[in-house]
Amino acid sequence: MARRFSEDKLIVASHNKGKLVEIAELLTRFDVETVGADELGLPEPEETGKTFIANAELKALASATKAGLPALADDSGLAVDALDGAPGIYSARWAQTPTGRDFDFGMHKIEMAISQKQSGETSPVPRTARFVCALSLAWPDGHVESFEGTVEGTLVWPMRGKNGFGYDPIFLPLGGDLTFGEMAPEAKHAMSHRADAFTQLVEACFVDHIAR
Ligand code: IMP
């Protein structure tokens, strides 16, 4: 059985503003105070893992053991079928430019890679993709619980919408008409990879926690 979360304070071990906001929104129904790793001056460890879960675990453990508080970390990304799962765990790095992260640049890079792949093929390459999110909850004693969520979809071009963050403007969830970039935050939260992982986390670790 998974370890239950019974504390009242939790570090959100992420330095990504978009993720911090989404995780805080997902946690609002629980009586738990969240604090960002940034606010505690915790360093961001290097993401050396080969899977989403390995990276989420190393981020959660680094914060929990350093600060002596439970910590929740997210590692997520976009896996494109035509690109054999890239950018995947390197989704943030694909948007890296000499002056910082630029997701317009990252989205163009994905579209160019798909076009390049298409140029060597006679039939249309699939535009299917999924967002994947690993959530790890770690305690200061080194115990960790991890969950992985996904949402299936296709990639549109050009980009659509200004909501959300990262690759949201090119991701059209399966069966929908709006990209994640066009959806209201609540609509994205109802179906996202992060919400899927979060539901699993709540069922395993937060069942006894007081809901607001
Ligand atoms: P990391 O988990 O910090 O390595 O970064 C994952 C990257 O994947 C983010 O910087 C985003 O570019 C992308 N990503 C993860 N989740 C989402 C999402 O919900 N929407 C859009 N992009 C996302």
Boltz pocket constraint, residues with backbone or C-beta under 6 A from the ligand:
constraints:
  - pocket:
      binder: B
      contacts: [[A, 16], [A, 47], [A, 74], [A, 75], [A, 76], [A, 77], [A, 78], [A, 88], [A, 89], [A, 91], [A, 92], [A, 95], [A, 131], [A, 132], [A, 164], [A, 165], [A, 166], [A, 167], [A, 168], [A, 180], [A, 192], [A, 194]]
      max_distance: 6.0
